[in-house]
Amino acid sequence: MRKTEIYTSEKKAMRLLVISLFFIALSVYFIINPKVFINSFLQGAYLIQGIGFLGVLFFGFGMYVATKRIVKTELALVVDTEGIHMYPKKPNSKIIDWDCIMAFSEIKINSQKNLIIEVSNPEYWLLSESNMIKKKMMQFNFANYGSPLSISTGSLAISQEDLIQVLEDGLKAKKIKTTRKEGKFFISETKIIKS
C-alpha cells in the first residue's frame, strides 16, 4: 500500500480569508454606524454594536486560521499500512488502526459532506479524548451517526470522492494483507496530495 499524505488546501483557505474579510468589514460597519441597522427586530444601538464586536472576533479568528493555512499548509492526514493518522504533526494526533475500521460512510450536514469512519471500538475513542469540546462533538457523532470519528474534507486538498477511494483502497489492502501472512507483496511508496 502506498503512503498517502493529504495537506490542507490553500485555495479553500483563500476562500475563507475573503469571506472573513467581508464579514469583518460588515461587522466594523455594525460598530461604527449601528443606527443604519435599527429595525423592529434589532432596536438597540448597543445590541447592534455587540453583534458587530462578536462578528469581528469570530471572523477575525477565521481570518487568522485562513492566513495561517495560506502561509503554511499543514499535513492533515496520512494514510499508510498502519492506518489513518489524523493531524500527525500535532502532539495529540490520533492513529486509527485498520484493524479497528469496519467501513466508511458519507453523510451530508447543511450541504457539507462528512466522512464517517465506522470503528469496532467507538467507546475507546470516546474515553480516550481529553479535550471536552472534541469529546462532545464525538459523542454527538456517535449518538447520531453510529461512530465518533469523522473527517470533513472542507479544508483538505482532496475531494470527498478521492478521499473515500484512498481510504477504501487502504482498507482493502489491509484485508488482503491479513489474509496473506507475509507483507512482502506490498511496495511502499509515498503519494503527496497538495494544492
Secondary structure, DSSP 4 states (H G I P E B T S, - for coil): --EEEEEB-HHHHHHHHHHHHHHHHHHHHHHH-GGGG--SS---HHHHHHHHHHHHHHHHHHHHHHHHHHHS--EEEEE-SSEEEESTTSTT-EEEETTTEEEEEEEEETTEEEEEEEES-HHHHHHH---HHHHHHHHHHHHHHS-SEEEEGGGBSS-HHHHHHHHHHHHHHHHHHHHSS--TT----EEEE--
